[in-house]
Amino acid sequence: MKRKLNEHDVPEGVTEEKKQTTATAPSSFEELGLDSRLLQAIAKEQYAAPTPIQAKAIPLALEGRDILGE
């Protein structure tokens, strides 16, 4: 997989276009498009909503992108 690196050989961040499309974070696990078995397990553990980092990271993971959280 090719990555765009800056002058310091560090991967470049998310483009402005991508930031705009992810500006409205999902407020429920159902909105993340998870498999029904995962949704059942999440409901069984009584989680109500994804944390902010989950809301941002899960869609990227489902796209097959690498994720690094801070």
Secondary structure as GFF3:
##gff-version 3
##sequence-region A 1 70
A	DSSP	alpha_helix	16	21	.	.	.	ID=ss1
A	DSSP	three_ten_helix	30	32	.	.	.	ID=ss2
A	DSSP	alpha_helix	36	44	.	.	.	ID=ss3
A	DSSP	alpha_helix	52	62	.	.	.	ID=ss4
###
